[in-house]
Amino acid sequence: MPAPGEDEVLVKVSHLSLDPYMRGRMSDAKSYADPVAVDAVMTGQGVGHVVESRAEGFAEGDLVTGMTGWQSHAVLSGKELRKLDAVLAPSTALGVLGMPGFTGWTGMTKYGRPQQGETLVVAAATGPVGSMVGQLAKRAGMRTVAIAGGAEKCRIAQETFGFDTAIDHHAFDEVADLRAAIAAAAPDGVDVYFENVGGDVLRAVLPLLNTHARVPVIGTVAWYEGVSTDGPDTLPALWRQVLVKRLSIQGLIIFDHWDDFPAFLDEVAPLVKSGGVTWLEDVAQGLENAPQAFLDMLRGGNLGKQIVAL
Ligand SMILES: NC(=O)c1ccc[n+]([C@@H]2O[C@H](COP(=O)([O-])OP(=O)(O)OC[C@H]3O[C@@H](n4cnc5c(N)ncnc54)[C@H](OP(=O)(O)O)[C@@H]3O)[C@@H](O)[C@H]2O)c1
């Protein structure tokens, strides 16, 4: 058992977050963050209780969150921890009111810029990012189209998260057929394509974007296992779309936006408490099941925010 040093806190982790970005930390390809070293503790955000504190402002029993890593206990400095509001379920700090929810909110408010009567398309729509995006867009008066994997997720996208339409991307072998389904669901074209996945969903949506459409680029989970470079060069067609439709395509890494996290909590935490914004969690039991739950999530095996309960 590690012991906390001066200004440090020992935390017993109760919930661990599994996030798609972790796939990048398991690769030594150059990216925006360094990979986790071989034999180091896998990185990740956790929630837990303070067991022992030598840091000002933290006492035994406090509920906290921080980058605990995939382990049962972690020593972190007080500066690396945030105390949590005990009113809400602790795991909400990892999803709807944590990094993924904040990413959806930031992407929509800063780059999606929703307008009443416009149309949104988002994939991975029942996940913590997509479900936040869909609910915010609906609250802003947009028509919302969910793309999700399977009939059950499509039902939940509409019934739980209030999407106007939901399309099962597994139901189409050809991109053209997926595109036709999205076109039917978005008869006035697409004004915001919130990019969570890349792959065939992007290929299907791209020609449906309206003039002055916005594309916040958040993640490309369809390509996290690698991208084939075979086939025709589609870059000229993509670039032409950007030009003639005056598209706004904006990459977002949530690191850059942490200063806005209090503003996000001020706006969204009351909505979560009142039920105006809802969320789903998929909870795996035990640290030993984290690797399999992580692999399943990348392939769509999760229904809602993937958590591990320790
Ligand atoms: N840029 C940032 O700072 C930032 C921060 C947070 C998250 N993200 C990104 O945001 C995206 C969503 O994250 P999340 O935490 O909300 O994940 P999530 O939805 O809980 O899980 C990933 C989902 O991706 C979908 N998916 C996997 N392969 C797909 C494919 N080939 N085509 C279409 N959908 C596919 C699956 O949903 P279905 O079963 O519904 O297809 C799967 O459940 C990820 O790309 C993640 O990397 C980026």
The ligand as a MOL file (V3000), in Angstrom:
LIG
                    3D

  0  0  0     0  0            999 V3000
M  V30 BEGIN CTAB
M  V30 COUNTS 48 52 0 0 0
M  V30 BEGIN ATOM
M  V30 1 N -11.1850 14.9180 -28.5320 0
M  V30 2 C -11.3940 14.6920 -27.2600 0
M  V30 3 O -10.8570 15.3770 -26.3890 0
M  V30 4 C -12.3340 13.5710 -26.8680 0
M  V30 5 C -12.8220 13.4570 -25.5590 0
M  V30 6 C -13.7470 12.4170 -25.2670 0
M  V30 7 C -14.1110 11.5220 -26.2640 0
M  V30 8 N -13.5840 11.6610 -27.5190 0 CHG=1
M  V30 9 C -13.9860 10.7640 -28.6190 0
M  V30 10 O -15.3890 10.8200 -28.7300 0
M  V30 11 C -15.8670 9.5940 -29.2840 0
M  V30 12 C -16.9840 9.0430 -28.3930 0
M  V30 13 O -16.4580 8.7890 -27.1040 0
M  V30 14 P -17.3570 8.1330 -25.9680 0
M  V30 15 O -16.5530 8.1320 -24.7170 0
M  V30 16 O -18.7060 8.7590 -25.9690 0 CHG=-1
M  V30 17 O -17.4400 6.6200 -26.4910 0
M  V30 18 P -18.6310 5.5530 -26.4930 0
M  V30 19 O -19.7140 6.0720 -27.3390 0
M  V30 20 O -18.9630 5.1270 -25.1200 0
M  V30 21 O -17.9380 4.2720 -27.1620 0
M  V30 22 C -17.4760 4.2520 -28.4610 0
M  V30 23 C -18.6260 3.9170 -29.4150 0
M  V30 24 O -18.1680 4.1000 -30.7520 0
M  V30 25 C -19.0470 3.4180 -31.6010 0
M  V30 26 N -18.2750 2.8290 -32.7030 0
M  V30 27 C -17.2150 1.9880 -32.6170 0
M  V30 28 N -16.7890 1.6640 -33.8490 0
M  V30 29 C -17.6060 2.3130 -34.7270 0
M  V30 30 C -17.6810 2.3740 -36.1470 0
M  V30 31 N -16.8260 1.6860 -36.9230 0
M  V30 32 N -18.6410 3.1430 -36.7190 0
M  V30 33 C -19.5120 3.8390 -35.9550 0
M  V30 34 N -19.4940 3.8180 -34.6050 0
M  V30 35 C -18.5440 3.0570 -34.0000 0
M  V30 36 C -19.7470 2.3450 -30.7580 0
M  V30 37 O -21.1250 2.7430 -30.6390 0
M  V30 38 P -22.2890 2.0640 -31.5510 0
M  V30 39 O -22.4210 0.6820 -31.0290 0
M  V30 40 O -23.4500 2.9320 -31.2990 0
M  V30 41 O -21.7960 2.1120 -32.9620 0
M  V30 42 C -19.0710 2.4740 -29.4050 0
M  V30 43 O -19.9520 2.1840 -28.3510 0
M  V30 44 C -14.6430 8.6850 -29.4040 0
M  V30 45 O -14.1400 8.7620 -30.7280 0
M  V30 46 C -13.6580 9.3030 -28.4330 0
M  V30 47 O -12.3170 9.0090 -28.7600 0
M  V30 48 C -12.7030 12.6570 -27.8220 0
M  V30 END ATOM
M  V30 BEGIN BOND
M  V30 1 1 1 2
M  V30 2 2 2 3
M  V30 3 1 2 4
M  V30 4 1 4 5
M  V30 5 2 4 48
M  V30 6 2 5 6
M  V30 7 1 6 7
M  V30 8 2 7 8
M  V30 9 1 8 9
M  V30 10 1 8 48
M  V30 11 1 9 10
M  V30 12 1 9 46
M  V30 13 1 10 11
M  V30 14 1 11 12
M  V30 15 1 11 44
M  V30 16 1 12 13
M  V30 17 1 13 14
M  V30 18 2 14 15
M  V30 19 1 14 16
M  V30 20 1 14 17
M  V30 21 1 17 18
M  V30 22 2 18 19
M  V30 23 1 18 20
M  V30 24 1 18 21
M  V30 25 1 21 22
M  V30 26 1 22 23
M  V30 27 1 23 24
M  V30 28 1 23 42
M  V30 29 1 24 25
M  V30 30 1 25 26
M  V30 31 1 25 36
M  V30 32 1 26 27
M  V30 33 1 26 35
M  V30 34 2 27 28
M  V30 35 1 28 29
M  V30 36 1 29 30
M  V30 37 2 29 35
M  V30 38 1 30 31
M  V30 39 2 30 32
M  V30 40 1 32 33
M  V30 41 2 33 34
M  V30 42 1 34 35
M  V30 43 1 36 37
M  V30 44 1 36 42
M  V30 45 1 37 38
M  V30 46 2 38 39
M  V30 47 1 38 40
M  V30 48 1 38 41
M  V30 49 1 42 43
M  V30 50 1 44 45
M  V30 51 1 44 46
M  V30 52 1 46 47
M  V30 END BOND
M  V30 END CTAB
M  END
